Every structure is written in structure tokens, then in C-alpha cells.
Amino acid sequence: MPRAQRRDLQVRRLPRFIDDLTEAYAYLSERNPCAGDRLLDVVEATIEMLSAFPELGRPRDDLRTGVRSFKLRRFQHILFYRLDAQEMALLRLLHGARERRRNL
């Protein structure tokens, strides 16, 4: 199997993604401040990994053409993003229990 090539894409955080992350952080931090901080750390590590190897995410053409997703480690959240030649646009960060089709 061929090895994935590193791409180092520019990352653009769309407003809905920022709102989702802010909401998830607030919810977790209210219950456990350390969990909120861990979420931010995991999201940033995931973004860094996906900007280098964007094909690691699962294609989600079933939801919307060109969208990919990646489940965060240790959390029930899924990061949704779209790629073009030089950029990875972060679309949403949704809890796994949320209706994906309606929210993308």
C-alpha cells in the first residue's frame, strides 16, 4: 500500500466551526474544566494532523459532496472539513449524537 504524502495545507476555520468548538468547550468546561482544555488540545492536534495528511478523514459524499470527516480521539465529536488544492476548510465540529445531514 502506498504511503500518504504530506501536504501541509492552509487551514481556514469557518464561523460555524468556531461556534461549534466554543459551544463544546463551554459545555465540557462547565462540568469539568480539564475536559474542556483536553478537547481544545485534541482538536488542535487533529487539525495539525489532517492539514498534513487530509486524506485520513473519511469521505462523506453521502452528506454533502466533497466533505470529509474525522472522529476526535477520546471524545464523541466529529470534525467535518472540505479540501481544495491548498486549503482545508473546517466546516463543523458536531457531537456524534447530532443529526449530521441536517447540520452540514
HELIX and SHEET records of a PDB file:
HELIX    1   1 PRO A   15  ARG A   31  1                                  17    
HELIX    2   2 PRO A   33  ALA A   52  1                                  20    
HELIX    3   3 PRO A   54  LEU A   56  5                                   3    
HELIX    4   4 ARG A  100  ASN A  103  1                                   4    
SHEET    1   A 5 GLN A  10  ARG A  13  0                                        
SHEET    2   A 5 GLU A  87  HIS A  95  1                                        
SHEET    3   A 5 HIS A  77  LEU A  83 -1                                        
SHEET    4   A 5 VAL A  67  LYS A  71 -1                                        
SHEET    5   A 5 ARG A  58  PRO A  59 -1                                        
END                                                                             
